[in-house]
């Protein structure tokens, strides 16, 4: 299918935080005494807390707090950045042919049992992915990566099969895990660690999991080797039935964070003087796609050798003037106002 144009309602997500909680980060607060972050979760219980196995939103949300990133991202630009304080990688180099990435790791970060984080923890992640027996959503990467090696405790070398602008992103999907306490790969899918991760290294440590109720995490005061510590006392991920209850509990003060509230309720939340909002681009869009191939003679996109097949022309959409008229006739601004109450942006496309 050829796509002539995409008109998007770019749903700008909002993270809404009670103002009473937010200023604590800027005040003189003793680490571990900054209050508890309570977030509603209508997506159901996490299936696992092991970042290698996490494939659903709830699992990834909680695991992301307990395990560090290894390649950092600037939150304002959404671009990978060396030396981020929440990631292991301090810097990297790329070979001239674009295939080999050499990463240098920090040497001052430990797991919460005092064991240093090293390249072995990244190697475990990659070898688990490549093993073929671990239930991970990253198994496709064996088709992209030629080799991963660890020349020393603070270096990882990744060689890709082809040069691509997405290679750095692909590598960033891995998560450091405590190799020294994890089992053989064929035992990992059912390991006790998956729902009781006793050794972690993120901003929070595991506290308690009550199925159907909540997950509780406790501030990790050795996080990243930072001397200033972690301000919040802990984090609670509380199960709620649906988005309506999610908003009502937030308004009632039973939770203090809402991530991506329903667009129909955002105006109400923003009108509350006790709410502080952070707005950032979302990662979803709506578009209209026109198939202007010949409907009377449908063809595969390519032949057996991978060569494109002539698709012919649609009797209506094959005319560029028709496609242009449709593009000009759609009132995108009214759609944004009506469908997402103005919380959207018109996107350019080709």
C-alpha positions as CSV (number, residue, x, y, z in Angstrom):
1,X,0.0,0.0,0.0
2,X,1.4,3.4,-0.9
3,X,0.6,6.1,1.5
4,X,-0.1,9.5,0.0
5,X,-0.4,11.5,3.2
6,X,-0.8,11.2,6.9
7,X,-2.9,13.7,8.8
8,X,-2.2,13.2,12.5
9,X,-3.8,14.0,15.8
10,X,-0.6,13.8,17.8
11,X,-1.8,13.0,21.2
12,X,0.3,15.0,23.6
13,X,0.5,13.0,26.8
14,X,0.3,14.7,30.2
15,X,1.9,13.6,33.4
16,X,0.0,15.3,36.2
17,X,1.6,15.6,39.6
18,X,0.1,17.0,42.8
19,X,1.9,20.3,43.5
20,X,2.3,19.4,47.1
21,X,4.7,16.6,46.1
22,X,6.6,18.2,43.3
23,X,8.3,21.1,45.2
24,X,10.0,18.7,47.6
25,X,12.6,17.9,45.0
26,X,13.8,21.5,45.1
27,X,13.7,21.9,48.9
28,X,16.1,20.9,51.6
29,X,14.7,17.4,52.2
30,X,16.5,14.5,53.9
31,X,17.0,11.6,51.5
32,X,14.3,9.0,52.1
33,X,12.0,11.5,53.8
34,X,10.5,13.1,50.7
35,X,7.1,11.3,50.8
36,X,5.7,8.3,48.9
37,X,4.9,8.5,45.2
38,X,1.6,6.8,44.6
39,X,0.5,6.1,41.0
40,X,-2.6,4.4,39.8
41,X,-2.4,1.4,37.4
42,X,-5.5,0.3,35.5
43,X,-3.4,-2.1,33.3
44,X,-3.5,-5.0,35.6
45,X,-0.8,-6.7,37.7
46,X,2.8,-6.7,36.4
47,X,3.6,-10.2,35.0
48,X,7.3,-9.9,36.0
49,X,9.8,-7.5,37.6
50,X,12.7,-8.9,35.5
51,X,13.5,-6.3,32.8
52,X,14.6,-9.1,30.4
53,X,11.2,-10.6,30.5
54,X,9.0,-7.5,30.8
55,X,6.9,-7.0,27.7
56,X,3.7,-5.4,29.2
57,X,3.4,-1.8,30.3
58,X,2.9,-2.6,34.0
59,X,5.9,-4.8,34.2
60,X,8.1,-2.4,32.3
61,X,7.0,0.5,34.5
62,X,8.0,-1.1,37.8
63,X,11.2,-2.8,36.4
64,X,12.3,0.5,35.1
65,X,12.5,1.9,38.6
66,X,14.5,-1.1,40.0
67,X,17.1,-1.5,37.3
68,X,19.3,1.2,35.8
69,X,19.5,2.2,32.1
70,X,22.8,1.4,30.5
71,X,22.7,3.9,27.6
72,X,21.3,7.2,28.8
73,X,18.7,9.5,27.1
74,X,18.3,13.2,27.6
75,X,14.7,13.6,28.7
76,X,14.3,17.0,27.1
77,X,15.5,16.0,23.6
78,X,14.8,12.2,23.7
79,X,18.2,11.7,22.2
80,X,20.8,9.2,23.5
81,X,23.4,11.0,25.5
82,X,26.7,9.8,27.1
83,X,27.4,10.3,30.8
84,X,23.8,10.5,31.9
85,X,23.6,10.1,35.7
86,X,20.9,7.4,35.5
87,X,22.9,5.2,33.1
88,X,26.0,3.0,33.1
89,X,27.5,4.2,29.8
90,X,29.8,7.2,30.1
91,X,30.7,7.4,26.4
92,X,30.9,5.4,23.2
93,X,32.7,5.4,19.8
94,X,31.5,4.1,16.4
95,X,33.8,2.5,13.8
96,X,34.1,4.2,10.4
97,X,32.0,1.5,8.8
98,X,29.2,2.1,11.3
99,X,29.1,-1.5,12.4
100,X,31.0,-1.6,15.7
101,X,30.0,0.4,18.8
102,X,32.4,0.4,21.8
103,X,30.8,1.5,25.1
104,X,32.7,2.6,28.2
105,X,30.9,1.9,31.5
106,X,31.0,3.6,34.9
107,X,33.1,1.9,37.6
108,X,31.4,3.4,40.7
109,X,27.9,1.8,40.6
110,X,26.9,-1.2,42.7
111,X,24.0,-3.5,43.1
112,X,22.1,-3.1,46.4
113,X,24.1,-6.1,47.9
114,X,27.3,-4.2,47.3
115,X,28.4,-6.1,44.2
116,X,29.9,-3.8,41.5
117,X,28.0,-3.5,38.3
118,X,30.3,-4.5,35.4
119,X,30.2,-5.6,31.8
120,X,29.3,-9.1,32.9
121,X,25.8,-7.8,33.8
122,X,25.3,-6.5,30.3
123,X,26.8,-9.7,28.8
124,X,24.2,-11.8,30.8
125,X,21.4,-9.7,29.2
126,X,22.7,-10.2,25.7
127,X,23.5,-13.9,26.1
128,X,20.0,-14.4,27.6
129,X,18.5,-12.8,24.5
130,X,20.7,-14.8,22.1
131,X,20.1,-18.1,23.9
132,X,16.7,-18.7,22.3
133,X,15.3,-20.1,25.5
134,X,14.4,-16.9,27.4
135,X,11.0,-15.5,26.8
136,X,12.0,-12.0,25.8
137,X,10.6,-9.6,23.2
138,X,14.1,-8.8,22.1
139,X,14.9,-12.2,20.5
140,X,14.7,-10.7,17.0
141,X,18.0,-8.9,17.7
142,X,20.0,-12.0,16.9
143,X,19.2,-11.1,13.3
144,X,20.7,-7.6,13.7
145,X,23.8,-8.2,15.8
146,X,26.9,-10.1,14.8
147,X,28.6,-10.2,18.2
148,X,28.8,-8.7,21.7
149,X,32.0,-8.9,23.7
150,X,33.4,-7.6,27.0
151,X,37.2,-6.9,26.7
152,X,37.2,-5.8,30.4
153,X,34.9,-5.1,33.3
154,X,34.1,-1.6,32.0
155,X,33.9,-2.1,28.2
156,X,31.2,-3.6,25.9
157,X,31.8,-4.0,22.2
158,X,28.7,-4.5,20.0
159,X,29.1,-5.4,16.3
160,X,26.1,-5.1,14.1
161,X,25.5,-7.0,10.8
162,X,24.6,-3.8,9.0
163,X,25.1,-0.1,9.6
164,X,21.8,1.6,10.5
165,X,20.7,4.7,12.3
166,X,18.7,2.6,14.7
167,X,21.7,0.5,16.0
168,X,22.2,2.7,19.1
169,X,18.5,2.4,20.0
170,X,18.6,-1.3,19.5
171,X,21.5,-1.7,21.9
172,X,19.8,0.7,24.5
173,X,16.9,-1.8,24.9
174,X,19.1,-4.1,27.1
175,X,19.1,-3.7,30.8
176,X,21.8,-4.4,33.3
177,X,20.8,-7.3,35.5
178,X,22.7,-8.9,38.5
179,X,24.4,-11.8,36.7
180,X,25.9,-13.0,40.0
181,X,22.5,-14.0,41.4
182,X,20.6,-15.0,38.3
183,X,20.3,-18.7,37.2
184,X,21.1,-20.5,33.9
185,X,19.1,-19.2,31.0
186,X,16.9,-22.3,30.8
187,X,15.8,-21.6,34.3
188,X,15.2,-17.9,34.0
189,X,11.6,-17.9,32.7
190,X,10.4,-19.4,36.0
191,X,13.0,-18.1,38.4
192,X,11.8,-16.8,41.9
193,X,13.8,-13.6,41.1
194,X,11.2,-12.6,38.5
195,X,8.6,-11.7,41.2
196,X,11.0,-11.3,44.1
197,X,14.0,-9.4,42.8
198,X,16.1,-9.3,46.0
199,X,19.1,-7.7,44.2
200,X,18.4,-4.5,42.2
201,X,20.2,-1.3,41.4
202,X,17.7,1.3,40.3
203,X,16.3,4.3,42.1
204,X,14.1,2.0,44.1
205,X,14.5,-1.5,45.6
206,X,11.7,-4.1,45.7
207,X,9.4,-4.0,48.7
208,X,6.3,-6.0,48.4
209,X,3.9,-7.4,45.7
210,X,0.2,-7.9,46.6
211,X,-1.5,-9.3,43.5
212,X,-4.6,-7.4,42.5
213,X,-3.7,-4.6,44.9
214,X,-0.3,-2.9,44.6
215,X,3.5,-3.1,44.2
216,X,5.6,-1.3,46.8
217,X,9.1,-0.1,46.3
218,X,11.6,1.4,48.7
219,X,14.1,4.2,48.0
220,X,17.6,2.9,47.2
221,X,20.0,5.2,49.0
222,X,23.0,3.7,47.1
223,X,21.5,4.4,43.7
224,X,24.1,5.2,41.1
225,X,26.7,5.9,43.8
226,X,25.1,9.3,44.3
227,X,26.1,11.0,47.5
228,X,22.9,13.0,47.7
229,X,20.7,9.9,48.0
230,X,17.1,9.5,46.8
231,X,14.5,11.9,48.2
232,X,11.2,9.9,48.0
233,X,10.5,7.4,50.7
234,X,9.1,4.9,48.2
235,X,6.9,4.2,45.3
236,X,3.5,2.5,45.2
237,X,1.9,1.2,42.0
238,X,-1.7,0.8,42.9
239,X,-4.2,-1.2,40.9
240,X,-7.4,0.6,40.0
241,X,-10.4,-0.7,37.9
242,X,-10.4,1.8,35.1
243,X,-9.5,5.3,33.9
244,X,-12.5,6.9,35.6
245,X,-11.5,5.6,39.0
246,X,-7.9,6.5,38.2
247,X,-8.8,10.2,37.8
248,X,-11.3,10.2,40.7
249,X,-8.6,8.8,43.1
250,X,-6.1,11.3,41.9
251,X,-8.6,14.2,42.5
252,X,-9.4,12.8,46.0
253,X,-5.7,12.7,46.9
254,X,-5.5,8.9,47.1
255,X,-2.8,8.9,44.4
256,X,-0.5,11.8,43.5
257,X,0.7,11.0,40.0
258,X,-1.4,10.4,36.8
259,X,0.5,9.5,33.6
260,X,-1.4,10.2,30.4
261,X,-4.9,10.9,31.8
262,X,-7.9,10.6,29.5
263,X,-8.1,13.7,27.2
264,X,-11.7,14.4,28.2
265,X,-10.6,15.0,31.8
266,X,-7.5,17.0,31.3
267,X,-9.1,20.4,31.4
268,X,-10.7,19.5,34.8
269,X,-7.3,18.5,36.1
270,X,-5.5,21.5,34.8
271,X,-8.1,23.8,36.4
272,X,-7.2,22.4,39.8
273,X,-4.7,24.8,41.6
274,X,-3.2,21.8,43.5
275,X,-2.1,20.1,40.3
276,X,1.2,20.7,38.5
277,X,1.3,19.4,34.9
278,X,4.1,18.4,32.6
279,X,3.4,18.2,29.0
280,X,5.5,16.3,26.4
281,X,4.9,14.8,22.9
282,X,3.2,11.5,22.9
283,X,4.1,8.5,20.7
284,X,0.9,7.9,18.9
285,X,-0.9,9.4,15.9
286,X,-3.9,9.0,13.7
287,X,-3.8,9.2,9.9
288,X,-5.7,8.6,6.7
289,X,-3.9,6.3,4.2
290,X,-5.1,6.0,0.6
291,X,-4.3,2.9,-1.4
292,X,-4.1,4.1,-5.0
293,X,-3.1,0.8,-6.5
294,X,-5.5,-0.8,-9.1
295,X,-8.2,-2.6,-7.0
296,X,-9.2,-4.8,-10.0
297,X,-5.7,-6.3,-10.2
298,X,-4.3,-6.7,-6.7
299,X,-0.6,-7.4,-6.5
300,X,2.0,-8.4,-3.9
301,X,4.3,-5.5,-3.0
302,X,7.4,-7.4,-4.3
303,X,8.2,-10.6,-6.3
304,X,10.1,-13.6,-4.9
305,X,13.4,-11.8,-5.5
306,X,12.3,-8.8,-3.5
307,X,11.8,-6.5,-6.5
308,X,8.8,-4.1,-6.4
309,X,5.8,-5.0,-8.6
310,X,3.9,-2.3,-10.5
311,X,0.7,-1.8,-8.6
312,X,-1.2,0.0,-11.4
313,X,-3.5,2.9,-10.7
314,X,-6.7,3.3,-8.7
315,X,-9.5,4.8,-10.9
316,X,-10.1,7.5,-8.4
317,X,-7.2,7.8,-6.0
318,X,-4.7,7.3,-8.8
319,X,-5.4,10.9,-9.8
320,X,-3.1,13.2,-7.9
321,X,-5.7,16.0,-8.1
322,X,-8.2,13.8,-6.2
323,X,-5.6,13.1,-3.5
324,X,-4.7,16.7,-3.2
325,X,-8.4,17.7,-2.9
326,X,-8.9,15.2,-0.1
327,X,-5.9,16.5,1.7
328,X,-7.0,20.1,1.4
329,X,-10.6,19.2,2.4
330,X,-9.9,17.7,5.8
331,X,-10.2,20.2,8.6
332,X,-7.5,18.8,10.9
333,X,-7.7,21.6,13.4
334,X,-11.4,20.8,14.1
335,X,-10.5,17.2,14.4
336,X,-7.9,17.9,17.0
337,X,-10.3,20.1,19.0
338,X,-13.2,17.6,18.8
339,X,-11.4,14.3,19.2
340,X,-8.7,15.2,21.8
341,X,-10.1,18.5,23.2
342,X,-7.2,20.5,21.7
343,X,-4.5,18.3,23.2
344,X,-2.8,17.4,19.9
345,X,-0.5,18.8,17.2
346,X,-0.9,18.7,13.5
347,X,2.0,16.7,12.1
348,X,3.8,17.3,8.8
349,X,4.2,14.3,6.4
350,X,5.2,13.5,2.9
